[in-house]
Amino acid sequence: MALTAIDIYKLLPKTNCKECGQPTCLAFAMQIAAGKASIDLCPPASDEAKEKLSAAASPPLPKVTIGTGEHEVVLGDETVLFRHEKTFYHPTAIAVSIRDDASDEEFSSRLAAIRRLSFERVGQRISVDLVALRCASGEAGRYARAAAAAFEATGLPLVLLAPAGPLAAAVEAVGPSRPLLAPPPEDLVPAAKLAAERKLPLRVRARGIEGLSVALADARAAGASSLVADPSPETPREAVTDATNLRRLAILGRVRDLAYPSAFDLGGGFPDPFLAAALLVSKYGSLLVLDSADPADLLPLLTLRQNLFTDPQRPIQVEAGVYPIGAPSGSSPVIITTNFSLTYFTVRGDVEAAKVPAHLLIADVDGMSVLTAWAAGKFTGESISKMLAECGIADNVTHRTLILPGMVARLSGRIEELSGWRVLVGPQESSALPSYLRRLPPAAFLPVHA
Amino acid sequence: MPLLPEGEHPNAPAVGMEVPTGTLELPPALAAAIGPFAGDPVAMAQKCAGDWGARFLFLSLAGCHPDGGGLSVSFGAAVVREVLSSTPAPVIVGGCGDEEVDARLFPAVAEAAGRPVFLSYAEEKNHRLVAGAALAYGHGVVSWSPIDINMAKQMNLLLADLGFPPDRVLIDPLTGGLGYGMEYTFTIVERIRLAGLSGDAALARPILCHLGDAWKAREATDASEGAWGDAGARGPRWEETTGLACLAAGADLLVCRHPSSVARLSGAAWR
């Protein structure tokens, strides 16, 4: 785990000689802890300090980037084994494969299918991140043209799964898009030299973690430094075991020679790719290549990823305020719920499904669900009455009837007392809203003559 | 770590199926698979434990809930007796969810059961009644908490105070479906498991995850969104993905609603 300033200070000479440019050793220690200074600035530092601090300064799992601009994919750069310890930073990257020996017509329809693997969910865009181009033709020229066409059509960074010859040709065609070079094991060294020369990321594939330690050393020897490691497992269980062990070696063991993001090719006949992919999204897979472009497969995987890589400390929230659903009028129902984005999108979805125009009041509760916000004292009779008075809803409707989530029915008396509004207790579950709203008597929303 | 071949894993996770009672509104993908059996708990139980490969059954008496079909307590007890005699598979009996009805249902079920079962579930308000009924007839108890590790621990301490044997308690931490709270369950299952393994006796219990919530997700059943792919395939995938995440977090028992999930998840229930 990262060292604190005090731990670092203990390792320093504590002579305040200022050679590092800092007034005192303690100030320098704080700079190192914040990752803003390196131990090399302190010549008198002991060897032990240099060894410990240089390793500690860099993250246990290095960052590897593929692609550029808005489609850049970041792998690695993680610091914990369990999301509840802090958070995971970089979601598992998902690539869908395409073959260069497909006919032009198949090729373009496959690219279109890959482009459609992008969905809007809970106010966020979740989509496939890369295109994995398999060299099935064996011809460098054809492979390079396919690479250019794939990048042109999708704008997504490429994983170039090809032997040395076609790989080099493809790098000529799409080098600036920063593709990931993915040679077969036998072509590792020439590909590593190409990666070093062009400063491109390289996937090192070998059999198991033992095989990887040798292959990774060869790649480094050839000058490549931005690496991802593929232990080429044969079964889903082997894949999850390798992914977990690689991540533990990096984060717990600080084994620098094996500390790389993991990559898995779950295509090409790999057994049970969907099962393996779901387990690897949950447990330490950094990059997955899938042959399936079926949205019924990708939507659940992308949703799983969205869930697990949300920062547990900061739930996603939406702006508080009044949201019209459909075209609500002065006599449309007024419904209140909280600004946790999952609550908002679920309730909004159900109100839309009911096809009953309504005014949806979203209360600011720092992004909690209804029950949690009530338990935390942020969704109370007082706060709801205050919102009713201040959010301007009284000008949009002629009636004074509020529909309250069933889970907090106990607040209805207090709200009626404080706000003068009449409170109807809605269903416990948002999924029951459609039937509830359709059965509402219009009389509940007659104008009141204040 | 769960799933990995390290340390002793004497027992693989158990993948079971829910046997429903009372009025049902099944999404098409589910109705197609279990529709012919869902109305008859005994036939469904035999099918689940037989062809569909469920290693245990969760017999839900939701049918006894006033809104779920209003079946009588004695009818509920009779169903339990018949199901237990129709299959050797282990059975967990779920209450109907209505406080008053369950107060009479759990004792009746505990007495009617011809062999030991688990009663689901005990929570803060009703734990004396449920644990009492289970103790009286040698049954186990599922202790429930709302995705909260402290309440999970407190529930097990309350049961221990009643002298309830710890090896007849399962933890139900409340499982949110994929996309609708699953990550909260994922983290609580990891935390409960890690606490149990590192010496917190009150949390060292098998963890049970119900995957049924996955079917409440719009993405699991809504056929109107063409871009989401075939709804018939998506529903089972939604439940399966929820189950795989629970296995990755360390769940010990999974309750599925679709037969294909039992087969699929059993493929990842590694020892």
HADDOCK unambig.tbl for C-alpha pairs under 7 A between the chains (distance, minus, plus):
assign (segid A and resid 84 and name CA) (segid B and resid 187 and name CA) 6.39 0.50 0.50
assign (segid A and resid 241 and name CA) (segid B and resid 4 and name CA) 5.51 0.50 0.50
assign (segid A and resid 278 and name CA) (segid B and resid 241 and name CA) 6.49 0.50 0.50
assign (segid A and resid 278 and name CA) (segid B and resid 244 and name CA) 6.57 0.50 0.50
assign (segid A and resid 279 and name CA) (segid B and resid 244 and name CA) 6.30 0.50 0.50
assign (segid A and resid 279 and name CA) (segid B and resid 245 and name CA) 6.71 0.50 0.50
assign (segid A and resid 279 and name CA) (segid B and resid 248 and name CA) 6.25 0.50 0.50
assign (segid A and resid 282 and name CA) (segid B and resid 245 and name CA) 6.24 0.50 0.50
assign (segid A and resid 282 and name CA) (segid B and resid 248 and name CA) 6.37 0.50 0.50
assign (segid A and resid 283 and name CA) (segid B and resid 248 and name CA) 6.90 0.50 0.50
assign (segid A and resid 294 and name CA) (segid B and resid 229 and name CA) 6.74 0.50 0.50
assign (segid A and resid 295 and name CA) (segid B and resid 228 and name CA) 5.36 0.50 0.50
assign (segid A and resid 295 and name CA) (segid B and resid 229 and name CA) 4.98 0.50 0.50
assign (segid A and resid 296 and name CA) (segid B and resid 228 and name CA) 6.05 0.50 0.50
assign (segid A and resid 296 and name CA) (segid B and resid 229 and name CA) 4.84 0.50 0.50
assign (segid A and resid 296 and name CA) (segid B and resid 230 and name CA) 6.33 0.50 0.50
assign (segid A and resid 296 and name CA) (segid B and resid 233 and name CA) 6.38 0.50 0.50
assign (segid A and resid 296 and name CA) (segid B and resid 234 and name CA) 4.94 0.50 0.50
assign (segid A and resid 299 and name CA) (segid B and resid 228 and name CA) 6.81 0.50 0.50
assign (segid A and resid 300 and name CA) (segid B and resid 238 and name CA) 6.05 0.50 0.50
assign (segid A and resid 300 and name CA) (segid B and resid 241 and name CA) 6.74 0.50 0.50
assign (segid A and resid 303 and name CA) (segid B and resid 179 and name CA) 5.97 0.50 0.50
assign (segid A and resid 304 and name CA) (segid B and resid 178 and name CA) 6.50 0.50 0.50
assign (segid A and resid 304 and name CA) (segid B and resid 179 and name CA) 6.89 0.50 0.50
assign (segid A and resid 307 and name CA) (segid B and resid 179 and name CA) 6.33 0.50 0.50
assign (segid A and resid 307 and name CA) (segid B and resid 183 and name CA) 5.45 0.50 0.50
assign (segid A and resid 308 and name CA) (segid B and resid 183 and name CA) 5.49 0.50 0.50
assign (segid A and resid 342 and name CA) (segid B and resid 180 and name CA) 6.99 0.50 0.50
